């Protein structure tokens, strides 16, 4: 997400960082570039105008002109205004009510409401220890009810059955009664979408809203619709008392205009952002972290939180103990490390959160995709247990057999073994002198194409 905007803004602001003094002229030139970058990212024009004016007023003041590092001061202002534009702080769901708390999902057809309902149920179960009931009031779209039932099973949430012959308002009421009787904490109501906004659709969702009195009414919108997302959100907000927005398909949106426009246009906070198709690809929206990513400064906090949740702590402890005893890092361990990386969102998910990725040469980021990881895993899985534990035995004939078994060329096997040897050396340094020695060893010594 934001690849185009990050590249453009990073290039523009990089020219400022080294300047000893700033004048109104070069501030004007920079703001013109920032303005064009935001417009190309499909940010709504009124939002761009207000943003640039706020930055300009602060930039020509004493805060920047008297700063010892005026270029960095201006970058700081742009960062702070981006945070303000997107909502200052992460706004969590307000579930402080007598159970069951009802969350109503609204949006157009194809925006990702059903999938987001299941993802939200999973997040509430795993991170907030809530029991969740999913119910579908979409009696129009073929298989909508079955889809939600299947997803509920995947995330371990309860599901309230309904059929295409039922009235949506009645379905919602009965689901709420069921939740009360079974002491369920949260009910997520998935509503029907349309291809466009119409009076019939709005009237129906207003009736459902009145029937269940939700504590949260979330508007689900596809980020790839750009500034149209903000306009649609405004139309829904006029019909329903929206409490927040879920921005979906952000991983496929290189522009990011929706994320930067919605809060300003509707006044409603983005509460969650969908970052992929997997059932765990829904994250709370942190404006300050997102602004940092937009400016190419990474999002290390989210990376650390993700590692805490997704890294297998037992395997990590076992590897640390093994290295501490002086045993060698082998291909079984390397295989586990690659799997852990995939669990954390793969190369794309990691690169998006690492500082400085915006300064990579054009095309470099595109080359680092998860196909490399899957290819490496396939090669290791084509080895015998003995070969994984004792990589030194893998000579010519074995390499040819492994290549044939994993569907790659012999040079791909050679490349993996070279990368493994580098990793083995780093792990040896870490076992002897801790993280400092490993980082010193890593600096400037990564082989080309290495995924870490």
C-alpha positions as CSV (number, residue, x, y, z in Angstrom):
1,X,0.0,0.0,0.0
2,X,1.1,3.6,-0.7
3,X,4.0,2.5,-2.9
4,X,3.6,5.3,-5.4
5,X,3.0,8.0,-2.8
6,X,5.9,6.8,-0.7
7,X,8.3,6.8,-3.6
8,X,7.3,10.3,-4.7
9,X,7.2,11.9,-1.2
10,X,10.5,10.2,-0.2
11,X,12.2,11.6,-3.3
12,X,10.8,15.1,-2.7
13,X,11.5,15.3,1.0
14,X,15.0,13.7,0.6
15,X,16.1,16.8,-1.3
16,X,15.2,19.0,1.7
17,X,16.9,17.0,4.4
18,X,20.4,18.1,3.5
19,X,19.6,21.8,3.0
20,X,21.1,24.2,5.6
21,X,18.5,26.9,5.0
22,X,15.0,27.0,3.6
23,X,13.4,29.9,1.8
24,X,9.8,30.5,0.9
25,X,10.7,29.7,-2.7
26,X,12.1,26.2,-2.0
27,X,9.3,25.5,0.5
28,X,6.8,26.5,-2.3
29,X,8.5,24.1,-4.8
30,X,8.4,21.3,-2.3
31,X,4.8,21.8,-1.4
32,X,3.9,21.8,-5.2
33,X,5.6,18.4,-5.4
34,X,3.8,17.1,-2.3
35,X,0.5,18.4,-3.8
36,X,1.1,16.5,-7.1
37,X,2.0,13.4,-5.2
38,X,-1.2,13.4,-3.2
39,X,-3.4,14.1,-6.3
40,X,-1.7,11.2,-8.1
41,X,-2.5,9.0,-5.1
42,X,-6.2,9.9,-5.8
43,X,-6.7,11.9,-2.6
44,X,-9.8,14.1,-2.8
45,X,-9.0,17.6,-4.1
46,X,-10.5,19.5,-1.1
47,X,-8.5,17.3,1.3
48,X,-5.3,18.0,-0.7
49,X,-5.9,21.8,-0.6
50,X,-6.5,21.9,3.1
51,X,-3.5,19.7,3.8
52,X,-1.1,21.8,1.8
53,X,-2.4,25.0,3.3
54,X,-1.9,23.7,6.8
55,X,1.6,22.5,6.0
56,X,2.4,25.8,4.3
57,X,1.3,27.9,7.2
58,X,3.5,26.0,9.6
59,X,6.4,25.8,7.2
60,X,6.8,29.5,6.6
61,X,6.7,30.2,10.3
62,X,9.5,30.3,12.9
63,X,9.3,26.6,13.6
64,X,11.1,25.8,10.3
65,X,13.0,28.9,9.3
66,X,14.8,29.2,12.6
67,X,15.4,25.5,13.0
68,X,19.0,24.1,12.9
69,X,17.8,21.4,10.5
70,X,15.0,23.1,8.5
71,X,14.7,20.3,6.0
72,X,14.1,17.8,8.8
73,X,11.7,20.2,10.5
74,X,9.6,20.4,7.4
75,X,9.5,16.6,7.1
76,X,8.4,16.4,10.7
77,X,5.5,18.9,9.9
78,X,4.4,16.8,6.9
79,X,4.5,13.7,9.1
80,X,2.4,15.3,11.8
81,X,-0.1,16.7,9.4
82,X,-0.5,13.3,7.8
83,X,-1.2,11.8,11.2
84,X,-3.8,14.6,11.9
85,X,-5.4,13.9,8.5
86,X,-5.9,10.2,9.2
87,X,-7.1,10.7,12.8
88,X,-4.4,11.3,15.3
89,X,-4.6,8.0,17.2
90,X,-5.9,4.4,16.8
91,X,-9.6,4.4,17.8
92,X,-10.6,1.0,19.1
93,X,-14.1,-0.5,19.1
94,X,-16.3,0.7,21.9
95,X,-17.7,-2.6,23.3
96,X,-18.3,-1.2,26.8
97,X,-22.0,-2.1,27.0
98,X,-24.1,-4.9,28.5
99,X,-23.5,-8.0,26.3
100,X,-24.2,-8.8,23.7
101,X,-22.6,-5.8,21.9
102,X,-23.8,-5.6,18.3
103,X,-21.5,-4.6,15.4
104,X,-23.4,-3.7,12.2
105,X,-21.4,-4.0,8.9
106,X,-22.5,-1.8,6.1
107,X,-21.2,-1.1,2.5
108,X,-21.5,-1.7,-1.2
109,X,-21.5,-5.2,-2.8
110,X,-17.9,-6.4,-3.4
111,X,-16.4,-4.2,-0.7
112,X,-15.4,-7.2,1.5
113,X,-18.1,-7.0,4.2
114,X,-18.6,-10.8,4.7
115,X,-14.8,-11.6,4.8
116,X,-14.2,-8.6,7.1
117,X,-17.0,-9.8,9.4
118,X,-15.1,-13.1,9.8
119,X,-11.7,-11.4,10.2
120,X,-13.1,-9.1,12.8
121,X,-14.6,-12.1,14.7
122,X,-11.2,-13.8,14.7
123,X,-9.5,-10.6,16.0
124,X,-12.0,-10.2,18.8
125,X,-11.7,-13.8,19.8
126,X,-7.9,-14.0,19.8
127,X,-6.9,-10.6,21.0
128,X,-9.8,-9.6,23.2
129,X,-11.0,-13.1,24.4
130,X,-14.6,-12.3,23.3
131,X,-17.2,-14.9,22.3
132,X,-18.6,-13.9,18.9
133,X,-21.8,-14.8,16.9
134,X,-21.8,-14.1,13.2
135,X,-25.2,-13.7,11.3
136,X,-25.9,-12.9,7.7
137,X,-28.8,-10.6,6.7
138,X,-27.9,-10.8,3.1
139,X,-30.8,-12.7,1.6
140,X,-30.2,-11.4,-2.0
141,X,-26.7,-12.6,-3.0
142,X,-26.5,-16.3,-3.9
143,X,-24.4,-18.3,-1.3
144,X,-23.8,-15.2,0.9
145,X,-25.2,-17.0,4.0
146,X,-23.2,-20.2,3.2
147,X,-20.0,-18.1,2.7
148,X,-20.3,-16.6,6.2
149,X,-21.1,-20.0,7.7
150,X,-17.9,-21.4,6.2
151,X,-15.9,-18.5,7.4
152,X,-17.3,-18.7,10.9
153,X,-16.2,-22.3,11.1
154,X,-12.7,-21.2,10.0
155,X,-12.3,-18.6,12.7
156,X,-14.0,-20.6,15.4
157,X,-17.0,-18.2,15.8
158,X,-20.6,-19.2,16.4
159,X,-23.0,-18.8,13.4
160,X,-26.7,-18.0,13.5
161,X,-28.5,-19.8,10.6
162,X,-30.8,-17.9,8.2
163,X,-32.3,-18.5,4.8
164,X,-33.1,-16.5,1.7
165,X,-36.8,-16.6,2.5
166,X,-36.4,-14.8,5.8
167,X,-36.8,-11.1,6.5
168,X,-33.4,-9.4,7.2
169,X,-34.8,-7.4,10.2
170,X,-36.3,-10.6,11.7
171,X,-33.0,-12.4,11.2
172,X,-31.2,-9.7,13.1
173,X,-33.7,-9.7,16.0
174,X,-33.6,-13.5,16.4
175,X,-29.8,-13.6,16.3
176,X,-29.7,-11.0,19.1
177,X,-32.1,-13.0,21.2
178,X,-30.0,-16.1,20.6
179,X,-26.9,-14.3,21.7
180,X,-28.6,-13.1,24.9
181,X,-29.8,-16.7,25.8
182,X,-26.3,-18.1,25.2
183,X,-24.3,-15.4,26.9
184,X,-22.4,-14.4,23.8
185,X,-20.3,-11.2,24.1
186,X,-20.4,-9.8,20.5
187,X,-22.8,-10.2,17.6
188,X,-21.5,-9.2,14.1
189,X,-24.4,-8.5,11.7
190,X,-23.4,-8.8,8.0
191,X,-25.8,-6.8,5.8
192,X,-26.6,-6.9,2.1
193,X,-24.7,-4.7,-0.3
194,X,-25.8,-3.2,-3.6
195,X,-23.8,-2.3,-6.7
196,X,-24.7,1.3,-6.0
197,X,-26.5,3.3,-3.3
198,X,-30.3,3.1,-3.6
199,X,-33.2,4.1,-1.4
200,X,-34.4,0.5,-0.9
201,X,-31.0,-0.6,0.4
202,X,-30.7,2.3,2.8
203,X,-34.2,1.8,4.1
204,X,-33.5,-1.9,4.8
205,X,-30.3,-1.3,6.7
206,X,-31.9,1.5,8.7
207,X,-34.6,-0.9,9.8
208,X,-31.9,-3.5,10.8
209,X,-30.1,-0.8,12.7
210,X,-33.2,0.2,14.6
211,X,-33.9,-3.4,15.4
212,X,-30.6,-4.3,17.0
213,X,-29.3,-0.9,18.2
214,X,-25.6,-1.6,17.5
215,X,-22.8,0.0,19.5
216,X,-20.6,0.1,16.4
217,X,-21.8,0.7,12.8
218,X,-18.8,0.1,10.6
219,X,-18.7,1.1,6.9
220,X,-16.6,-1.4,4.9
221,X,-15.0,0.1,1.8
222,X,-12.6,-1.1,-0.9
223,X,-9.5,1.1,-0.7
224,X,-8.9,0.6,-4.5
225,X,-11.9,2.8,-5.3
226,X,-9.8,5.8,-4.3
227,X,-11.6,9.0,-3.5
228,X,-14.9,7.4,-4.6
229,X,-14.6,5.5,-1.3
230,X,-14.8,8.7,0.6
231,X,-17.9,9.9,-1.3
232,X,-19.7,6.6,-0.7
233,X,-18.8,6.7,3.0
234,X,-20.3,10.2,3.2
235,X,-23.6,8.9,1.6
236,X,-23.8,6.1,4.1
237,X,-23.0,8.4,6.9
238,X,-26.0,10.6,6.0
239,X,-28.3,7.5,6.3
240,X,-26.7,5.7,9.3
241,X,-24.9,6.9,12.4
242,X,-21.5,5.4,11.3
243,X,-18.9,5.0,14.1
244,X,-16.0,4.0,11.9
245,X,-14.6,2.6,8.7
246,X,-12.9,-0.7,7.7
247,X,-10.6,-0.1,4.7
248,X,-10.2,-3.4,2.7
249,X,-7.9,-4.6,0.0
250,X,-5.2,-2.2,1.1
251,X,-2.5,-4.6,0.0
252,X,-3.6,-4.1,-3.7
253,X,-3.8,-0.3,-3.5
254,X,-0.5,1.4,-4.5
255,X,-2.0,4.8,-4.2
256,X,-3.6,5.1,-0.8
257,X,-6.0,8.0,-1.6
258,X,-8.9,6.4,0.3
259,X,-7.0,6.2,3.6
260,X,-6.0,9.8,3.3
261,X,-9.5,11.1,2.3
262,X,-12.1,9.2,4.3
263,X,-11.5,10.8,7.8
264,X,-11.4,14.3,6.3
265,X,-14.5,13.8,4.2
266,X,-16.7,11.9,6.7
267,X,-15.2,12.8,10.1
268,X,-15.3,9.1,10.9
269,X,-12.2,7.2,12.0
270,X,-10.6,4.3,10.1
271,X,-10.7,1.6,12.8
272,X,-9.3,-1.4,10.8
273,X,-7.4,-2.0,7.6
274,X,-7.5,-5.2,5.6
275,X,-4.0,-6.2,4.4
276,X,-4.6,-9.4,2.5
277,X,-6.8,-12.3,1.7
278,X,-5.8,-14.5,4.6
279,X,-8.3,-14.7,7.5
280,X,-5.8,-13.0,9.9
281,X,-5.1,-10.1,7.5
282,X,-7.0,-7.4,9.4
283,X,-5.2,-4.9,11.6
284,X,-6.2,-1.9,13.8
285,X,-5.5,1.3,12.0
286,X,-2.7,3.4,13.6
287,X,-2.5,6.8,11.9
288,X,1.0,7.6,13.3
289,X,2.4,4.3,12.1
290,X,0.7,4.7,8.6
291,X,2.2,8.2,8.2
292,X,5.6,6.8,9.1
293,X,5.2,4.2,6.4
294,X,4.0,6.7,3.8
295,X,7.2,8.8,4.4
296,X,9.4,5.7,4.0
297,X,10.3,5.5,7.7
298,X,8.8,2.1,8.2
299,X,6.6,0.7,11.0
300,X,8.8,-1.1,13.4
301,X,6.2,-1.2,16.2
302,X,3.7,-3.1,14.1
303,X,6.5,-5.5,13.0
304,X,7.4,-6.2,16.7
305,X,3.8,-6.7,17.6
306,X,3.3,-9.1,14.7
307,X,6.4,-11.0,15.7
308,X,5.1,-11.4,19.2
309,X,1.8,-12.9,18.0
310,X,3.0,-15.0,15.1
311,X,6.5,-16.3,15.9
312,X,6.4,-19.8,17.3
313,X,8.0,-19.1,20.7
314,X,8.7,-22.8,21.4
315,X,10.7,-23.2,18.2
316,X,12.5,-20.0,18.8
317,X,13.5,-21.0,22.3
318,X,14.6,-24.5,21.0
319,X,16.8,-22.9,18.4
320,X,18.3,-20.4,20.9
321,X,19.1,-23.3,23.3
322,X,20.6,-25.3,20.5
323,X,22.9,-22.5,19.4
324,X,23.8,-21.7,23.0
325,X,25.1,-25.3,23.3
326,X,27.3,-24.8,20.3
327,X,25.3,-27.0,17.9
328,X,25.3,-26.0,14.3
329,X,22.4,-24.2,12.6
330,X,21.1,-26.7,10.0
331,X,18.7,-26.7,7.0
332,X,15.8,-27.9,9.3
333,X,16.3,-24.7,11.3
334,X,16.6,-22.6,8.1
335,X,13.3,-24.2,6.9
336,X,11.6,-23.1,10.2
337,X,12.9,-19.5,9.8
338,X,11.5,-19.3,6.2
339,X,8.1,-20.6,7.4
340,X,8.1,-18.0,10.3
341,X,8.7,-15.3,7.7
342,X,5.7,-16.4,5.6
343,X,3.6,-16.5,8.8
344,X,4.5,-12.8,9.3
345,X,3.1,-11.8,5.9
346,X,6.0,-12.8,3.7
347,X,8.6,-10.5,2.2
348,X,6.0,-7.9,1.1
349,X,4.6,-7.7,4.6
350,X,8.0,-7.2,6.1
351,X,9.4,-4.8,3.6
352,X,6.3,-2.6,4.0
353,X,7.2,-2.1,7.7
354,X,11.0,-1.8,7.4
355,X,12.5,1.7,7.4
356,X,14.1,2.9,4.2
357,X,12.2,0.7,1.8
358,X,11.0,3.7,-0.1
359,X,14.6,4.4,-1.1
360,X,15.1,1.0,-2.8
361,X,16.0,1.2,-6.5
362,X,13.0,1.0,-8.9
363,X,12.0,-2.6,-9.4
364,X,14.0,-3.9,-6.5
365,X,11.0,-4.3,-4.2
366,X,9.0,-6.0,-7.0
367,X,11.7,-8.7,-7.3
368,X,11.4,-9.6,-3.6
369,X,8.2,-11.5,-3.5
370,X,7.0,-14.6,-1.7
371,X,7.7,-16.9,-4.6
372,X,11.4,-16.9,-3.6
373,X,10.4,-18.2,-0.1
374,X,8.1,-20.9,-1.5
375,X,10.9,-22.0,-3.9
376,X,13.4,-22.2,-1.1
377,X,11.0,-24.2,1.0
378,X,10.3,-26.6,-1.9
379,X,14.1,-27.2,-2.3
380,X,14.6,-28.0,1.4
381,X,11.6,-30.2,1.4
382,X,13.1,-32.2,-1.5
383,X,16.0,-33.1,0.7
384,X,16.3,-36.2,2.9
385,X,16.3,-35.8,6.7
386,X,20.1,-36.6,6.7
387,X,20.8,-33.9,4.1
388,X,18.9,-31.3,6.1
389,X,20.9,-32.2,9.3
390,X,24.2,-32.5,7.5
391,X,24.2,-30.1,4.5
392,X,27.9,-30.8,3.8
393,X,26.9,-34.2,2.2
394,X,24.9,-32.4,-0.6
395,X,27.3,-32.8,-3.6
396,X,26.8,-32.9,-7.4
397,X,24.5,-35.9,-7.8
398,X,22.4,-35.0,-4.7
399,X,22.0,-31.4,-5.9
400,X,20.7,-32.7,-9.3
401,X,18.2,-35.0,-7.6
402,X,17.0,-32.2,-5.2
403,X,16.6,-29.8,-8.2
404,X,14.5,-32.3,-10.1
405,X,12.4,-33.1,-7.1
406,X,11.6,-29.4,-6.4
407,X,11.1,-28.4,-10.0
408,X,14.0,-25.9,-10.1
409,X,17.5,-25.6,-11.7
410,X,20.7,-26.9,-10.1
411,X,21.9,-23.3,-9.8
412,X,18.8,-22.5,-7.7
413,X,19.9,-25.3,-5.3
414,X,23.4,-23.9,-5.3
415,X,22.1,-20.4,-4.5
416,X,20.0,-21.6,-1.6
417,X,23.0,-23.5,-0.1
418,X,25.1,-20.4,-0.4
419,X,22.5,-18.3,1.3
420,X,22.2,-21.0,4.0
421,X,25.9,-20.9,4.6
422,X,25.7,-17.1,5.1
423,X,22.9,-17.6,7.6
424,X,24.8,-20.3,9.4
425,X,27.7,-17.9,9.9
426,X,25.4,-15.2,11.2
427,X,23.8,-17.7,13.7
428,X,27.3,-18.7,14.8
429,X,28.2,-15.1,15.5
430,X,25.0,-14.6,17.4
431,X,25.6,-17.7,19.6
432,X,29.1,-16.4,20.5
433,X,28.5,-12.7,21.0
434,X,24.8,-12.1,21.0
435,X,22.7,-9.8,18.8
436,X,25.4,-7.1,18.5
437,X,27.9,-9.4,16.8
438,X,25.2,-10.8,14.5
439,X,24.1,-7.3,13.4
440,X,27.8,-6.3,12.8
441,X,28.2,-9.4,10.7
442,X,25.0,-8.7,8.8
443,X,26.0,-5.1,7.9
444,X,26.9,-4.9,4.2
445,X,27.3,-8.7,3.8
446,X,23.9,-9.9,2.6
447,X,24.2,-11.9,-0.6
448,X,22.3,-10.5,-3.6
449,X,18.7,-11.8,-3.5
450,X,18.9,-12.9,0.1
451,X,15.4,-12.5,1.6
452,X,16.3,-11.2,5.0
